C-alpha cells in the first residue's frame, strides 16, 4: 500500500530579537496564526500539537489551552535545539500511520528580555563532575569539543571564524536578522574570548523569538494555499546528556541521523541543494558537516574555505544568517525548518534565494552536542 506523505504547508516567525511586549505563549500564538493563515487553514484544522521548551511543566497542555485546540495527538519531546526536527519526523510518521492529518509545531522564548539563561542549574547526574568545578555551560562543552578538534586536526580560530563570517554575509541579505553589519575573520578572532578557544563572535546570539510550522497529510494538500514541501526522510538520536559523557568530542549524533534520513529519502549528500545546519557555535557547524559525511573528520575547515558556504558559494548553508547572526532564542531548530521550506518554495526573488533548490538537508543539534535530528525536505 502506498504510504501517505507529509509536507510542510505553512511557516512563520513571531517578532524576533527583543520582544518585551510578548510572552512565550503569545509568540507561539502569533507565529501559529500566521503559519496557518499562510497555509489557508485554521486552528480547527489542527489535530496534532507539538512544542518544546522549559517555560512550562506541561507545555503542550498550556499551549493547547491558550490556542483553544484539543489535539488528538500531542508531543512535547524536548531534546534541546533539535526538538523541532524530531517533531517533524514524528508528525510525518503519525501522518503515514493515519493517526493525524494536520500537525502544528511551535516554539517561543523570551530568554533575552527575561535573561532566563542566567538562572543557575542544579548539578544533577554527571553534571556533578562539571558545574561545581567551574565549567560554564553550554559554551564550555562546545569549547572542549573545539579544543579537541584543534588538537587532533590542527584546526585554528581563523578556520572557525569563517563560519561566522559566512553567516553574517547571509544575514546581510535578511532584513529581519539581528546583526547585519559585515565582519571579517580578524573581527571574529579579535572579539572577546568567552571560553577558550571560542570568542564572542563564535557564539550564537541571545534573543527572544518564536516560530511555527504546519505539516499536513497529502489528502489535505488540495486545500492548502502554498506549495507543499515534502518530508522525505528523518532520523534522530541522542548520545549523552552532559559533555563528560560524550563518546567522542569530535563526532556527533549526526553520524547516525544523517545517513538514516538520507536512506529514507533515497537521496545522497551530493543531491542536496541547500543545507540548514544548527550553528549554536562555529565549532558546531564543522563537527556536523564532518559527522554528516559532507567531508572527512578534520576536513571541515577545508570544506568551508574560500567562501564555499557564503552567498555565491557552491554549498549554500544557513541562508537566513543562522543562530550566529539572524536569531537564537534558546532553541533554534524550528527556524532551520522555516528557512529550508522557504528556500524550496522559492520565496526569495533576490540574492538570498538559492537557484532551483529542490532538496534541503536540515539538521538540529541540542544540549551540549547531545542530541541530533536530521530532516530531508523536497519539492513535489
N, C-alpha and C positions, 0 to 999 in steps of 0.2 A: 504494500500500500504506500502511495506517495506521502512523504512527510509534509505536514503543514508548515509552511515557512513563516518566519517572523521578520519584521522590518521596523526600523526607526522611522516614524512618520511625523514627528514633531520635536523640536528642541528649542530651548530658550534659557536665558540667564535672567536673574533679577539684577538690580544695581550691584556693581562690584566696586571694590576699593574701600571707601569708608561709608558706612550706611547707618549712622546713629538713629535715623528715622525708621529703621526696620528692625524687626525681631527675627529670630531664626525661623519661626513659623510663617511670618509674613513674607519673608524672602522666598520660601518654598511655594507659598500660595501664589505669589506674583509670577514666578517662573512657570509653575504648573498651568496657570490660566493662559499664559502666553503660548506655551508649547501646545496645549490642547487646541487653542484658537488657530494656531498655525496649521495644525493637522485637520481642522474643520470638525473637531469632536468637542464634546462637553464632558464635564466630570461624571455625568450619569453614564457615560460610555465605559468608564474605568471599572474593571472588576478585579484588578490586582494592584497592590501598592507596595513599593519598595523604597526604603530610605535607610540611612545610616548616620551616626553621629553620637556625640557624648552629651547632647543637650537635654536628653530625657531618658529615664529608665525604661520607657516603652515608646520609642519614637514613632513606630508605625501607628500605634493606637492614638497617640496625641495628634499626629498629623491627620489621620483619618477623621477624627472628631472635628478638627479645625477646618478641614476642607468639606466636611459633610459627605464623606464617602464611606460606605460599608462594603469593604472588599470581600470577595470570595476566596482570595488568595493573598497572603501577606508575607513579607520577607524583610526582616531587619538585620540581615547579615552585616556584621561590621568587622572587616579585616583591614581597616585603615583606608589609605588613599586608593586602593584597588577595589574597594567595595562595589563601585558602580559598574565596573567591567564584569565583576562576578554577578551583579544583579541582572545585567543584560543577558548573560548566559543562562541564568536561572529563568528569566522571563521567556527566553526563546525555547527552553526545554519544556516549560509549562504550556506554552502555546502548541508546541509539537505534540504534546500529550493530550491536547484537547481540554485542558483544565481551565484556560482563560482565553480571552480574546484581545483585551486591551490592558496594557500594563503602564503604570505611571511610576517613574523613578525620580526622586527628588533629593536635593541636599541644600542645606543652608548653614551659615556660620556667621557669627559676629565677633570673631576672635580678635580683630584689630581694635574695634571700639571697646570691647569688654576686656581685652588683654587676657583672655582666659587661658592662653597658652602659658602664662607665667605662674599659674596655680601649681603648687607643689604636688607631687605624686608620691604615693607610698612605694617603698622599695619592696615590692612583692615578688614572689617566685625568684627567678635568678637575678632580678634587678637588685637584690640584696648584695650582690657582688659587684655592682656598678655604681648605683646612685650614691651610696654613703661615702664613696671614695672620690666623688667629685666629677664623675663623667657627665658632662652636660648632654641632655637628650632632647630632641633626637640627633642634633648636629654631631654629637660625639661619636655615635655609632657610624655615621657616614664618614666622619673624619678618619676613624680607624680603617674603614674599607679603602679610603683614598690613599692613606699612608701605606697600606699593604700593597695596593696596586702599584704605587710608585716604587716600592722596594722590589717587587717581583719583576716589573716590566720597564722600569725607568721612566714612567710617566711623570710629567712635570706640571707645575702650576700653570705654565703657559698653555700646555695641552688642554687642561681642564677649562681654562678661560675661554677657549674657542667656542665651547658650548654656550656660555653666557653671552658672548658677542653675537653669535648667530641668532639666539633667542631675541636679543634686543633689536636686531635688524628686522626680524619678522614683526615684532611689537610696533615698530615704527609705521608699519602698514595697517595697524589695527587701532582705530580711533578710541577704542574702549580700554586699551592697555594702560596699566597703572604707571609704568615707566616707558617713555618713548625717546628720551634723549640718547644719542649714539654713545657707545662705549667702545673701547679698544681692549686688546689683550693686556696692554700696560695698565689701563684703568682697573681692570679686574685684579691684577696682581698687586697693585698699589693700594687697593681698598683694605680697610682694617681687617686684621686676622681675627676670625671668630673662634675657630677651633682648628689648630694646625692639622693639616695644611689648607683648610678651607677659609677663604676670605669672604668678606661680606657679599661681594657680587657673585660668589659661588653658591650662595644660599637663596632659597626661594623667598618670595615676598610673604608678608604677613598682612592679609587683607580680610575684609568681610566679603560675602557674596553667596549667591545661591544659583541653582540650576535645576533644570527638569528635562527629562527625556520621555517621550511617549513611544511605546512599542506596540504594534498591532499585528494580529494574525492576518494572513493573506486574504482570508474571507472578507476582511474589512477594508482592504486596500481600495476597492472601488468607491468607498465612502470618504476617503481622505483627500485633502486639498494639496498635498505635497507629493514629490517624487519619493516613494519608499526606498529606504536604504537597507538592504537585506543583511541580516546577521548570518554569516556563512559558517563561522566556526568560533569556538571559545575554549579556553582552558583556565584552570585556577589551581593554586596551591598555596600553602604557607610552610616555611621551613624551620622557623624558630619564632620565639617571642622577643627575647632580649638579645642584644648583639653578641653577648658572650656565648650564646648557643648557636650562632650561625655556623653551619658546617664548613663553609669556605668563604672567606671575606671578599673574594673576587668573583664568585659565581652566585647568581640569584636564582630564584624560582622560575624566572623566565626561561631557563634552560629546559624546563618541563612544559610550561604553559604555551610557549611559542610553538614548538613542534606539534603539540596536541591540537591547538587551534588551526594550524595550517593543514594538518591531516584531515580534520573535519571539513574544512573548506575546500579541500582538494586543490590547493594552490601552493606555490613555493614563495620563498622570500624574494626571488627575482621578479615575481609578478606584482609586487607591492608598488603602488604609485605614490603613496603618501603615508607617513608614519606620525602618529601622535603618541609620544613616549613620556611617561612621568618624569619630570625634572625637578624634584624636590631640592636636589643639589646637582652640581655639574657632574660629580662622580656617578650619580645615579644613571645618567644617560650612557656613559661609557660602559658601565657594568651591564646595563640592559642590552645595549647593542651587541656586546660580545656574547652574552648569555643566550640571546635570541638566535644567534648564529649569523648575523649580518657580517661579522668579522671574527677572526680567531681571538682567543684570550690574549690580551696585551696589545692588540692591534686597533683598539678603539680610537686611539689618538690619530693613527694614520687614516682611518676610515673617515673621520670628520674633518681632516685637514683641508686647507685651501678653500674654505667656504662651501664645502660639499653639502652641509645641512642648512645653509643660509638661503635667502631668496636668490633664485637664479642658479642654485646648485643642483647637482644631479640626484640628490636624495633629500627632497623636501620633508622637513620634520618640525613639529611644534609650530605650526604655521600661524598661530594667534599670538605668539610670544611666550607661551608656556607659563609654568609656575614661576619662572625666573624673572619675567617681565610683564606678563599680562595680569594674572591674578593668582592667588593661592590662599584660599580661605580654610586652611587646615587640612582638608581632604580634597584633592584637586581632580580626582579621576573622572567626575561627571563632565568636566569641561573638555576632556580629551574626546569623549563621545560626541559632544556637541560640535566641536570643531571638525572632527572627521566626517560627520554627517553633512555638514555644510559644504565641505570640500567636495564630497562625492556628488552632491546635488548641483554643484557649480554656482553657489550663491554669490561668489565674488567676481564681479566683472572688471577686475583690475589686477594689479601686481600680486596681490595676496593669493589669488586663485592658482592652484596647480592645474596646468592644462590637461584636459582629457583624463582626469583621475577617475579610475574605475574600481580600484581596490585600495583599501586602507587597513593598516595594522594599528590597533590601539592597545597600548599596554599600560596598566596601572601597577604601581608599587605602593605597599603600605607598611606602616610601622618603621622599624629600622632595617630596611631591606628584607622585611619579614614575610610579606605576602606578595603574590604576583597573580595577575589575571590578564589574559590576552584575548582580544576580540578581533576577528576579521570581518570587515564590512565591505559590501559591494553594491554596485548599481544593478538594476534589473536588466 
